[in-house]
Amino acid sequence: MDFHTWLIYLVAALGLSLSPGPNGLLALTHGALHSQRLTRFTIAGGALGFVVLIALSMFGIGALLQASLGWLAVLKWVGGAYLVWLGIQVWRSPPLGDTLAASAGGPVRAGVLFRQGFLSAVTNPKGILFFAAFLPQFIDPARALWPQFVVMAGTFALVEVATECFIAGAAHRIRPWLQRVGKTFNRACGGVFMAIGLALPLRG
């Protein structure tokens, strides 16, 4: 992956990490209910789950590319349409603040939080479909897949961890803000998804 493509991927990954989703909600909720130290286990579990999804998506894509390079173009256009559809869903979704947990539970173990974060990522039925739509926009079929996987998975995991650590650390301040402007926030994130879905398939 060349540096210019990586920068685009980095911006897209940041936009995806900031958009409403089950793991972001989990980090926000756990940040409000538990200590920041404990919430890091939730975040680490989610990051590992995303790496697993990226691996499944990329190497499934790699198998298709070995059969025919034409599949990459098909995946780009189908993926672009999916991203536009997902953007519309995010745009129309209720404010994230409306779905926050209202009460705290009892003492919780780090392993439980890690497992919740991991399962929240890998059991999301849209997860692997999303990465299968998103990643082909950045894969270079002329280069080895393993180094591209390391760069993409590592970049996304680091961005996700940094974003969710920020969200968890600022949970008490973000919560009332989301309740005030959550709908505008959803529309901004939905607009990013739709723009990516329309623009990326047109890249060479």
Secondary structure by P-SEA (a helix, b strand, c coil): ccaaaaaaaaaaaaaaaacccaaaaaaaaaaaccccccaaaaaaaaaaaaaaaaaaaaaaaaaaaaacaaaaaaaaaaaaaaaaaaaaaaaacccccccccccccccccaaaaaaaaaaaaaaccaaaaaaaacccccccccccaaaaaaaaaaaaaaaaaaaaaaaaaaaaaaaaaaaacaaaaaaaaaaaaaaaaacccccc
